[in-house]
Amino acid sequence: MVNRHALKVRAFQLLGPLIARVHRDLRCTDIPRSTSQLRIPTRAGSVRCTVYRPSARPDGSAPPVYVNFHGGGFVLRRHQADDHICRFIADRAGCVVVNVDYDVAPTHPFPAATTQAYDVTAWVAAHGAESGWDGTRLAVGGHSAGGNLAAGVCLTARDTKDFSLRLQILDYPPLDLAADPEAKLLHGRKSVITPALSHLFNDAYVPDLATRKDPLVSPALAPDHAGLAPALIITAEHDLLRDEGEAYADSLRAAGVPVTHRRFDGVDHAFTHAGPVEPAKEAMELMAASLRKAFA
C-alpha cells in the first residue's frame, strides 16, 4: 500500500524550494563576504556547513560567531535559502556565520536535527582558535523550524554548561508541537502556515504524539526557562505560530531572561525571506544590531 502521508511529504519537498523563494530585493549580493565549506562531526553524522566571514577586524582579533539554522518545517533541506541573512549578519554584525545544513525528516526524524544542532554549536564553541573565530563569544538563531532548533540548543547548553551563549534569535519559531494545530488561531485569511501544513510537518518530524511533549521538540513545554540565553524573538502578525512565539517571550521574561520581542504587523510567516521587503530588511537590521550588542 502506498503511504499517502509519505507521498505528501515528498511532494512538498519537491515543490518547497519553488514556493519558498527569497525575494530578489533581499538577496544582498552587493555585500562583500568570504565563504567556505566545512564538515562538522556530530553524534548523528557529519554535517555540512557554509561559513561566512566578515572583513578583517582592524585590531586583528578573532570575530565572534553566530550559528544559523534554516527553516523548512523540519522536512525541507534548504540552508541556502538563508544565504541573504547570513551575508547580511556577517557584514553588519561583524561576526562569522556558520550556516548549518542539518538532516531533515522523514528520513531523519527527531532527534537527528536537534542532536546535530547542539553538536555543531558545541564544536564551533570548542574549535574557535584553529577556525579563525572567538568561540567564547557565541550566539545561535534560526528561522521557523530553525528557531525551534536554536531554542533547543539553548535549553541543552544551559543544563550541560558545555558552552555559554550570548544571544538566541528565534524568528517566527514553532515552539509547541504538542498542541493541536487546529486549535491554533489563524491571524490571516491566507496564512502561509495552515493547520494542515503543520500536521504534515509534525507527523513527519515527530510521529509519536507523546514525544511531542519533549522540551527539545516543544521548548515552550520545558518545565523551567530560567537561566537561558538572552533572546530576540520575532513574530509575524498573520502567522499561525504567532501566539506561541509571543507566549514564549512572556515565559522567558517571567523566568528572568532578558527578552526583546518584536511583532511585525501586516506580514506572515517567512516574511524575512519572501518579503514584503521593508519589514524584512528592518527585521534583519534588528538581528544584526542585537548581535552587535550581545557581542560587545
C-alpha positions as CSV (number, residue, x, y, z in Angstrom):
1,M,0.0,0.0,0.0
2,V,1.3,3.5,-0.9
3,N,1.8,5.7,2.2
4,R,-0.2,8.8,1.3
5,H,1.4,10.8,4.1
6,A,4.9,10.0,2.7
7,L,3.8,11.0,-0.7
8,K,2.5,14.4,0.5
9,V,5.8,15.0,2.3
10,R,7.8,14.0,-0.8
11,A,5.6,16.3,-3.0
12,F,6.2,19.2,-0.5
13,Q,10.0,18.5,-0.6
14,L,9.9,18.7,-4.4
15,L,7.8,21.8,-4.6
16,G,9.1,23.6,-1.5
17,P,12.1,25.3,-3.0
18,L,9.9,26.7,-5.7
19,I,7.4,28.0,-3.2
20,A,9.8,29.4,-0.6
21,R,12.0,31.6,-2.8
22,V,13.9,34.5,-1.4
23,H,12.6,37.9,-2.6
24,R,15.1,39.2,-5.2
25,D,15.5,42.6,-3.4
26,L,16.6,40.8,-0.2
27,R,19.5,38.8,-1.7
28,C,22.3,41.1,-0.5
29,T,24.5,40.2,-3.4
30,D,26.4,43.5,-3.1
31,I,27.7,42.7,0.4
32,P,31.4,41.6,0.3
33,R,31.9,38.3,2.0
34,S,34.2,35.3,2.1
35,T,32.6,31.9,2.3
36,S,33.9,28.3,2.6
37,Q,32.5,24.8,3.2
38,L,33.1,22.8,6.4
39,R,32.0,19.4,7.6
40,I,31.5,19.1,11.4
41,P,31.2,15.7,13.1
42,T,28.2,15.0,15.3
43,R,26.7,12.0,17.1
44,A,24.1,11.9,14.3
45,G,26.6,12.0,11.4
46,S,28.7,14.7,9.9
47,V,27.0,18.0,8.9
48,R,27.9,20.3,6.0
49,C,28.1,23.9,7.0
50,T,28.7,27.1,5.0
51,V,31.0,29.6,6.8
52,Y,30.6,33.3,6.1
53,R,33.4,35.6,7.2
54,P,33.3,39.3,7.7
55,S,36.0,41.7,6.7
56,A,39.2,41.5,8.8
57,R,39.0,43.4,12.1
58,P,41.3,46.5,12.4
59,D,42.9,45.1,15.6
60,G,43.4,41.7,14.1
61,S,41.3,40.0,16.8
62,A,39.2,37.0,16.1
63,P,35.5,37.9,15.4
64,P,32.6,36.4,17.4
65,V,30.5,33.7,15.8
66,Y,26.8,33.1,15.1
67,V,25.3,29.6,14.3
68,N,22.3,29.8,12.0
69,F,19.6,27.1,11.5
70,H,17.4,27.3,8.4
71,G,13.6,26.7,8.3
72,G,11.5,24.4,6.2
73,G,9.2,22.6,8.6
74,F,11.9,20.1,9.6
75,V,11.4,18.4,6.2
76,L,13.0,20.9,3.7
77,R,16.7,20.9,3.3
78,R,17.2,24.5,2.4
79,H,20.1,26.1,4.2
80,Q,20.9,28.0,1.1
81,A,17.7,29.9,1.5
82,D,19.3,31.7,4.4
83,D,22.2,32.9,2.3
84,H,21.0,36.5,2.3
85,I,20.6,36.7,6.1
86,C,24.0,35.0,6.7
87,R,25.7,37.5,4.3
88,F,23.8,40.4,5.9
89,I,24.7,39.4,9.5
90,A,28.3,38.7,8.7
91,D,28.6,42.1,7.2
92,R,26.5,44.2,9.6
93,A,27.3,42.4,12.9
94,G,31.0,41.8,12.0
95,C,30.8,38.1,13.0
96,V,31.5,34.8,11.4
97,V,28.3,33.0,10.5
98,V,28.1,29.2,10.4
99,N,25.0,28.1,8.4
100,V,24.0,24.6,9.2
101,D,22.7,22.1,6.6
102,Y,21.2,19.7,9.1
103,D,19.4,16.4,8.2
104,V,15.6,16.5,7.8
105,A,12.6,14.3,8.2
106,P,11.0,11.9,7.4
107,T,14.3,10.2,6.6
108,H,15.9,11.7,9.7
109,P,13.1,12.3,12.3
110,F,13.6,13.7,15.8
111,P,16.1,13.7,17.4
112,A,18.5,13.8,14.5
113,A,18.3,17.5,13.8
114,T,18.4,18.5,17.5
115,T,21.4,16.4,18.1
116,Q,23.2,17.8,15.1
117,A,22.3,21.4,16.0
118,Y,23.7,21.0,19.5
119,D,26.8,19.1,18.5
120,V,27.6,21.6,15.7
121,T,27.3,24.5,18.2
122,A,29.5,22.7,20.7
123,W,32.1,22.1,18.0
124,V,32.0,25.8,17.0
125,A,32.5,26.8,20.6
126,A,35.4,24.5,21.1
127,H,37.3,25.0,17.8
128,G,37.5,28.8,17.5
129,A,41.3,29.1,17.8
130,E,42.0,27.0,14.8
131,S,39.0,28.1,12.8
132,G,39.5,31.9,13.0
133,W,36.7,32.9,15.3
134,D,36.2,33.5,19.0
135,G,34.2,30.6,20.3
136,T,33.6,32.3,23.7
137,R,31.5,34.9,22.0
138,L,28.8,32.7,20.6
139,A,25.2,33.1,19.6
140,V,22.6,30.9,17.9
141,G,19.5,31.6,15.9
142,G,17.1,30.3,13.3
143,H,14.0,30.8,11.2
144,S,10.8,28.9,11.6
145,A,11.9,25.2,12.3
146,G,15.4,26.6,12.8
147,G,14.2,28.8,15.6
148,N,12.9,25.7,17.3
149,L,16.3,24.1,17.0
150,A,18.1,27.2,18.3
151,A,15.8,27.2,21.3
152,G,16.6,23.5,22.0
153,V,20.3,24.3,21.8
154,C,19.9,26.9,24.4
155,L,17.9,24.6,26.7
156,T,20.6,21.9,26.5
157,A,23.5,24.2,26.8
158,R,22.0,25.7,30.0
159,D,21.8,22.2,31.5
160,T,25.1,20.8,30.3
161,K,27.1,24.0,30.7
162,D,29.3,22.8,27.8
163,F,29.4,26.4,26.5
164,S,27.7,29.7,27.0
165,L,25.6,31.7,24.6
166,R,25.3,35.5,24.3
167,L,22.0,35.5,22.4
168,Q,19.3,33.4,20.8
169,I,17.4,34.7,17.8
170,L,14.1,33.0,17.2
171,D,12.5,34.2,14.0
172,Y,8.7,33.1,13.9
173,P,9.5,29.8,15.5
174,P,7.2,26.8,16.2
175,L,7.7,26.1,19.9
176,D,4.7,23.9,20.8
177,L,4.4,20.9,18.5
178,A,2.3,19.1,21.1
179,A,-0.7,21.5,20.7
180,D,-3.2,20.6,18.0
181,P,-2.6,22.8,15.0
182,E,-6.4,23.1,14.5
183,A,-6.6,24.8,17.9
184,K,-4.0,27.5,16.9
185,L,-5.5,30.8,16.0
186,L,-5.4,31.9,12.4
187,H,-4.5,35.6,12.2
188,G,-4.9,36.0,8.4
189,R,-7.1,34.5,5.7
190,K,-4.2,33.4,3.7
191,S,-1.7,32.3,6.3
192,V,1.4,30.6,4.9
193,I,1.4,28.0,7.6
194,T,-2.0,26.3,7.7
195,P,-3.1,23.7,10.3
196,A,-2.9,21.1,7.5
197,L,0.6,22.0,6.7
198,S,1.5,21.9,10.5
199,H,0.1,18.4,10.7
200,L,2.2,17.4,7.7
201,F,5.4,18.8,9.3
202,N,4.7,17.4,12.8
203,D,3.8,14.0,11.6
204,A,7.0,13.7,9.6
205,Y,9.3,15.1,12.2
206,V,7.8,13.5,15.4
207,P,5.4,10.7,14.5
208,D,4.9,9.7,18.2
209,L,2.4,12.1,19.8
210,A,3.8,11.6,23.3
211,T,7.3,12.6,22.2
212,R,6.0,15.9,21.1
213,K,5.9,17.0,24.7
214,D,9.7,16.6,24.9
215,P,11.2,20.1,25.6
216,L,13.6,19.6,22.7
217,V,10.6,19.2,20.4
218,S,8.4,21.8,22.2
219,P,10.6,24.2,24.0
220,A,7.6,26.0,25.3
221,L,6.8,23.0,27.4
222,A,10.1,23.0,29.2
223,P,9.4,23.0,33.0
224,D,11.8,25.8,33.6
225,H,13.0,28.6,31.4
226,A,15.3,30.3,33.9
227,G,19.0,30.7,33.0
228,L,18.5,30.6,29.3
229,A,20.5,32.9,26.9
230,P,19.0,36.4,26.3
231,A,16.6,36.2,23.4
232,L,15.4,38.2,20.4
233,I,12.0,36.8,19.4
234,I,10.4,37.9,16.1
235,T,6.8,37.2,15.3
236,A,4.6,38.0,12.3
237,E,1.0,39.4,12.7
238,H,-0.7,36.9,10.4
239,D,1.3,33.8,11.3
240,L,-0.3,30.7,12.7
241,L,2.7,30.4,15.0
242,R,2.5,34.0,16.3
243,D,0.9,33.2,19.7
244,E,3.3,30.5,20.7
245,G,6.3,32.8,19.9
246,E,4.8,35.6,22.0
247,A,3.9,33.2,24.8
248,Y,7.5,32.0,24.8
249,A,8.7,35.6,25.1
250,D,6.4,36.1,28.1
251,S,7.6,32.8,29.7
252,L,11.3,33.8,29.3
253,R,10.7,37.2,30.8
254,A,8.8,35.7,33.8
255,A,11.8,33.4,34.3
256,G,14.2,36.4,34.4
257,V,15.6,36.0,30.9
258,P,16.3,39.3,29.1
259,V,14.0,39.3,26.1
260,T,13.4,41.6,23.1
261,H,10.2,40.8,21.3
262,R,9.1,42.4,18.1
263,R,5.8,41.7,16.3
264,F,5.9,42.8,12.7
265,D,2.5,43.9,11.6
266,G,1.0,43.2,8.2
267,V,3.2,40.3,7.4
268,D,3.1,36.5,7.5
269,H,5.4,33.6,8.2
270,A,8.7,33.6,6.3
271,F,8.5,37.4,5.6
272,T,12.2,37.7,6.3
273,H,12.7,35.6,3.1
274,A,9.7,36.2,0.9
275,G,9.0,39.8,1.9
276,P,7.5,42.4,2.0
277,V,10.9,43.9,1.6
278,E,10.9,46.8,4.0
279,P,9.8,44.9,7.1
280,A,12.1,42.1,6.1
281,K,15.1,44.5,6.0
282,E,14.0,46.0,9.3
283,A,13.9,42.6,10.9
284,M,17.4,41.7,9.5
285,E,18.7,45.0,10.9
286,L,17.3,44.2,14.2
287,M,19.0,40.8,14.2
288,A,22.4,42.4,13.3
289,A,22.0,45.1,15.9
290,S,21.1,42.6,18.6
291,L,24.1,40.6,17.8
292,R,26.4,43.6,17.8
293,K,25.1,44.5,21.3
294,A,25.4,40.9,22.6
295,F,28.9,40.6,21.3
296,A,30.1,43.9,22.6
